[in-house]
Amino acid sequence: MNAAGFNKAGLVLWLDASDAASVVRDGTGGIVTWKDKSGQGHDAVLGKGSAKVGLVEAAMNGLPAVRFDGAGFLQVPVIRKTPGKLGIFIVAQRLPAQANGRDWQRLISSSDGSANHDTQKPAFTLMWPKSGKGSAFGPTVMEYFDEEVKIGPLAIGSDNQRGRGNYLQGDIAEILVFDRDFVSEDSTQSVIRYLSEKWKAESSRVHEGWTLVGPLGDTPVRKNDRYPLTDQDNQGGWTLYEPTSDEFNGDKLDDAKWWDHNPQWLGREPALFMPHNVDVRGGMLRLTMKNENVAGARKGYETFTSAAVQSRTRVRYGYFEIRAKPMRSNGSSAFWFTYGDDKEATEIDVFEISGGAPGFERKYNMNQHVFRTPTEKKHWSVGGVWMAPWNLVDDFHTYGLEWDEKELSYYVDGVRVRRAEGSHWHQALTVNFDSETMPTWFGLPDPKDLPSTFEIDYIRTWKKAGQIEEPLPGFTKK
């Protein structure tokens, strides 16, 4: 972390209009260069043939912003020639006098000419949030995530590096471009929080929902195992759904229900998912992270091995409850749902916990991802972080997700800690437990903390009468 309060790992472009030393102007006040503060030297300069781009003092929260008048743009050379991950955060506003009614104005756009248009990969573009009449709004933080895209040449305030039109009429205060992905809501929110507080800007996030602040208060008492902890008298009419329920009381994983690895993924580098790190004993499913190398492993997978378990079938809607204890290391302990095909790919993260990373011991991270749907073409995510009053790794707790066609509710020890609109999560998904290395979020594990083990006592799934469906096949092994 830095003084600005966000993790700078992977930061390749940082343009900040509040830093007077970073904005170089000519004798008329027009911007010649907007210097990159990332340390990478990716300065923005006035585009060839561009009209004047100016700086306006006290534009947002008493701080300066770069003003685009609908005819000028700034240009950044190529930052990354090969396709990869991308995360962009930008603070912009459009005052009533700037709302000119033009459609499809660009905030930032990338194209090297290899795609027919800057909306086609490996190019990308971030549009003004509302097309049509170009309505005015105040300071807003917008974010954009993508993958398999190049970075640059970039145009700021126009459609691509050639400046062919679609010019912006509005103000931009700060731009952060990362050449990595943002796997967590926690890391995303740290950047949004920094920008929002600095510029007194609203987030453009949709479907944010509600997240609990403070302790759980009174928790329900377990009277039986037949029904969810949240509804011990079964007022909801719940029925146990066997295909994704398991008490883990045997001496091996039930391979009719579960894969002992992730059939579509080797794991997050540098930790390699290995079946030998999955075992069932003592009434527990145990996923272990180790400090070890695997002979012949693909390049990038070294030093650590970890574990993953995935359901062989997919499930949609219901109440999903586990009793679990995270591992005590920087390795993640995660309970999540996912599936993807050519038309649709979504994910629900019930939790991603790091029991050993400094500052994360009490953070209960929840998230929902949309990678693509018939109407959504870009990856976005939304979630929340509940701060537990105790270290999450110190004991077993009960964690739950209630998921229906209207809403997602997250529970800890039977108390709701988050509620989110179920706007996009209608796809049948696989159930997943895993442990990953997340270097840019939790940092790499210290070998002295390994091996460490994520323990799951049980998973129980209940469905209401209208939710009961035949299980769908999950992923097959690549």
C-alpha positions, 0 to 999 in steps of 0.5 A: 500500500502507499500513502494514497491508500491503494495497492500500486501493484501493476499500476502502469498509468497514473494521471492526477490533475491535482498534482500541479507538477504533473501538468505542463502547459503552454503560454496559452494555458493549454496542456502540453503534457500530463505526466505519469505518476506511476513511475513508468514514464507513460506521459500523456501529450496533446494529440496530433491535430487536437484542439486545446485541452485545458486545466480548470482550477477548483473543478472538483472538491476544490481541486483542478481537473482537465477539461475537454471541450468536445474537440481535443484529446490527449494521447499515450504511447503503447503501454503493453503490446501483448493481450492481458488483464486490465483494470481502469479507474477514472474520475470524471464529471459533466456539468450542465453546460457540457451536456451537448446531447452527443452519443457515445463520447469516449473517456479513454480508448485503446487501439493499435489498428489490429481490431476493426473498432476500439470496442473489439478486442484486443482494443477496448474503450470506456464510454461515458456512462450514459449514452443518448442525451449526454446528461450532466452529473457530478464527480463520479468514479467509474471502473472498467475491467477486461482481459485479453486486451492490449494497452495503447496507444491510448486516447483520452477524450476521444475514440482512439489514437487517431482522434477520429471523433466521439470527442469528450465534452467533460472533465477528467480529474484522475486516471489509474490504469493497471495491467493486472486483474482485480479478483477481489471486491476488497482491492477494488473498493480500496481504489474506489475509496481513495478516489471517492474521498479525494474528489468527493465523487460518487461511485458508478457501481450498480447493484451495490447492495447493503453490507453490515457494519459492526458486530453480529448482535444476537445469533440464532441457536442451533436446535437441529441440523435438518434446517438452515441455522437462519430458519430452525423452525423451517418457516420457509419450507426448506427441503435438503438437496442431496446433490450438493450436500455432504457431511464429509464423514467418510475417509475419502472424497465422494467422487460421485459428487466432487472433483478433487481439483478444478477440472478447468484451471491449474490454480492461481500462480504460483500455487498449483492445485494438486489432488494430494492436498485434498483429503477427508478425515475426522469428519472434515474436508481438508484443503492444504497449502504447502511449500513444495515444487512439482516436477514438470509443472507448467512455467509459473507454478513453483514454490507452492501447491494448494487445493481445490474441490468442485461439484460435478453438477451445477445448482441454481437457487437455494440456501447453502450453509457450511461450517468452516475454519480458514487456514492460518496463512496468506493463502486464501480460503474460499467458498464460491460458485461459478460457471461459464459457457460461450453465452454466459459466465457468472460467479458468486463468492460467498467468502474469500478469507486470508487468515494470515495476511496482515490487515486481513485477519478479520475481513470477510470478503464477499463478491459477485462477478459478471463476465458475460451474459447475452446483454453484458459483454464486459467483466464487472463485479460488486460486493462488500467487506464485513469486518468481524470482531474476531480473527476469522481463523481462530475458530469454526463459524457457520457461513451461508448464502441464500440465493433466489431469482430476486436477491442474494443474502450472505450470512455469518453464524445465522446473521445476515451481513450482506444483501444484494440484488439478484439482477444477473445471477440466474445461471446454474453454477458449480460449488467450489472450495479452494485455496489460492495464492493471491500475490497482489491482494494477500501477498505470498505465504511465508513458507514458515506458515505452511502447511496450512489447512482450510477445514470444512465440516459440512455443506448442506443445501436446502431448496424451497418447493419452487426451486427444486430442479434436476442437477445439471452437469458441471465442467468436464476435465480439460 
